[in-house]
Each structure stands twice: as C-alpha cells, then as structure tokens.
Amino acid sequence: MPKSNPKSESKPRSKRALAKPPVSAALQYIPWHTVPLEDLNPLLQRQFVVGQEIMLARVLLKKGCIVPLHSHANEQLTYIVEGALKFYIDGQEIVVQAGDVLCIPANMPHKAEALEDTVDLDVFTPPRSDWINKTDQYLRGEN
C-alpha cells in the first residue's frame, strides 16, 4: 500500500490545488498597426508584444540582412510568414521558408541571413529582457 502524505491530506483536494494564489493577467488585444515599428539597422525592423511569460515579435528583414551569431536563455520559435531565412545553427545551415517553423532551444548559438525580404514571427519564453530594455547591441549595428 502506498504511503500517504499527511500534509497534503490534511486539506481537502480543492484547497490543496489553490495553495498558491493564482496570478491574474490582463487580457490584451493589440493590432500590429498600433505597435511602434523599431528600426534596429537599415535592413532590420521589429515590433513585439509581451505577456507574463511569453513574447511575440514581428521581425522585418530586408534581403541580405544578417542577424549576427548570438544565443540567449530564451527558448525561441520562429515562423516565417513570407520570405526565407538561412539559419546557421548547431553546425548546420537550415533554410526556413514561408510556412515553416524552427524551434531553437535556449542557449543554442545561432545566426540568420535573409535570403529575400522576409517577415518572421518569433515567440520567446520567457520574454527577452534585452529586447525590452533595448540592450541588444548585436542587432543595432550597420548591416
């Protein structure tokens, strides 16, 4: 017979589930046209929306734009809306085209090159503090 945990059984199951107070988040509805477009360099612009534990960015890259080699503690999903990006990651070159998704684990160094004018949606968890605080100097140079 399995041992029971007296601490967890001392409260009814419904009370145990609520031991931590729920964190309430505000509902947000944000049309992209209301989010300022940030010019990072002549070939790169972005917009982003931040939730409690997730961030969505819309990134606009002109053909030839290079996103330099970098890594971050955030897990990243990249979805290409239009265009194509060539990623240099984990010893591979991966071309991600419109309709494709790339999942980049946290702390994995990667670089990207826009093979044509590209619109990409990037999802990060947790949100990128360097983007929020505008300390992402690797993106702000001339390209």
C-alpha positions as CSV (number, residue, x, y, z in Angstrom):
1,M,0.0,0.0,0.0
2,P,1.5,3.4,-1.0
3,K,2.4,5.8,1.8
4,S,0.2,8.8,2.1
5,N,1.4,12.4,2.6
6,P,-0.2,13.7,5.8
7,K,0.4,17.3,4.9
8,S,-1.4,17.1,1.5
9,E,-4.2,15.0,3.0
10,S,-4.8,17.5,5.9
11,K,-6.6,19.8,3.4
12,P,-9.4,18.9,1.0
13,R,-8.2,18.3,-2.5
14,S,-9.8,21.6,-3.8
15,K,-8.0,23.6,-1.1
16,R,-4.6,22.0,-1.9
17,A,-4.9,23.0,-5.6
18,L,-5.3,26.6,-4.5
19,A,-2.4,26.6,-2.1
20,K,-0.7,29.2,-4.4
21,P,-2.8,32.2,-5.2
22,P,-3.5,32.4,-8.9
23,V,-1.6,35.2,-10.7
24,S,-4.1,37.2,-12.7
25,A,-3.0,38.5,-16.1
26,A,-4.7,41.3,-18.0
27,L,-6.3,40.4,-21.3
28,Q,-4.6,42.3,-24.2
29,Y,-5.9,42.9,-27.7
30,I,-3.2,44.5,-29.8
31,P,-3.5,45.2,-33.5
32,W,0.0,45.2,-35.1
33,H,-0.6,48.6,-36.6
34,T,-0.7,50.1,-33.0
35,V,2.7,48.7,-32.0
36,P,5.6,51.0,-32.9
37,L,8.0,49.7,-35.5
38,E,11.5,49.9,-34.2
39,D,14.4,50.5,-36.7
40,L,17.4,48.5,-35.5
41,N,19.5,49.0,-38.5
42,P,18.9,49.8,-42.2
43,L,17.9,46.2,-43.0
44,L,16.0,45.2,-39.8
45,Q,12.9,46.4,-38.1
46,R,10.7,44.8,-35.4
47,Q,7.6,45.0,-33.2
48,F,6.9,43.0,-30.2
49,V,4.1,42.3,-27.6
50,V,4.9,41.0,-24.1
51,G,2.7,38.8,-22.0
52,Q,3.5,37.5,-18.5
53,E,5.7,34.6,-19.6
54,I,5.9,34.9,-23.3
55,M,6.8,37.4,-26.1
56,L,5.7,37.6,-29.7
57,A,7.8,39.6,-32.1
58,R,7.2,40.5,-35.7
59,V,10.6,40.9,-37.4
60,L,11.0,42.5,-40.9
61,L,14.3,41.7,-42.6
62,K,15.4,43.1,-46.0
63,K,17.3,40.7,-48.3
64,G,20.9,40.4,-47.2
65,C,20.2,41.3,-43.6
66,I,22.5,39.4,-41.2
67,V,21.4,38.6,-37.6
68,P,24.8,38.0,-36.1
69,L,25.7,34.9,-34.1
70,H,24.2,35.1,-30.6
71,S,22.5,33.0,-28.0
72,H,20.0,33.7,-25.2
73,A,18.4,31.9,-22.3
74,N,15.1,32.1,-24.0
75,E,13.5,29.2,-26.0
76,Q,12.5,30.5,-29.4
77,L,10.0,29.5,-32.1
78,T,10.4,31.2,-35.5
79,Y,7.6,31.1,-38.0
80,I,8.3,32.6,-41.5
81,V,5.2,34.4,-42.7
82,E,6.8,35.4,-46.1
83,G,10.3,35.2,-47.5
84,A,13.1,32.9,-46.3
85,L,15.9,32.9,-43.7
86,K,19.0,30.8,-43.7
87,F,20.0,29.8,-40.2
88,Y,23.5,28.8,-39.2
89,I,22.9,26.7,-36.1
90,D,24.4,23.6,-34.4
91,G,26.8,23.1,-37.3
92,Q,24.1,23.1,-39.9
93,E,22.7,25.5,-42.5
94,I,18.9,25.4,-42.4
95,V,16.7,27.4,-44.9
96,V,13.4,28.2,-43.3
97,Q,10.8,29.4,-45.8
98,A,7.3,30.8,-45.7
99,G,5.1,28.5,-43.7
100,D,8.0,26.8,-41.9
101,V,8.7,26.7,-38.2
102,L,12.1,26.4,-36.4
103,C,12.4,25.7,-32.7
104,I,15.6,26.9,-31.2
105,P,16.4,25.6,-27.7
106,A,17.6,28.0,-25.0
107,N,21.3,28.9,-25.1
108,M,22.0,27.5,-28.6
109,P,24.1,29.9,-30.6
110,H,22.6,30.8,-34.0
111,K,22.9,33.3,-36.8
112,A,20.5,34.1,-39.7
113,E,20.6,35.6,-43.1
114,A,17.6,37.0,-45.1
115,L,17.7,35.3,-48.5
116,E,14.9,37.7,-49.6
117,D,12.7,40.3,-48.0
118,T,11.2,38.4,-45.0
119,V,8.5,38.7,-42.4
120,D,9.0,36.4,-39.4
121,L,7.2,35.9,-36.2
122,D,9.4,34.9,-33.2
123,V,7.9,33.6,-30.0
124,F,10.2,33.7,-26.9
125,T,9.7,32.3,-23.4
126,P,10.5,33.9,-21.1
127,P,10.3,37.3,-22.8
128,R,13.6,38.8,-24.0
129,S,14.7,41.3,-21.4
130,D,17.5,42.6,-23.7
131,W,14.9,43.5,-26.3
132,I,12.6,45.1,-23.8
133,N,15.4,47.1,-22.2
134,K,17.0,47.9,-25.7
135,T,20.4,46.4,-24.7
136,D,20.5,44.1,-27.7
137,Q,23.5,45.8,-29.3
138,Y,24.2,42.8,-31.6
139,L,21.1,43.8,-33.6
140,R,21.7,47.6,-33.7
141,G,24.8,47.8,-35.9
142,E,25.1,48.6,-39.6
143,N,24.3,45.6,-41.7
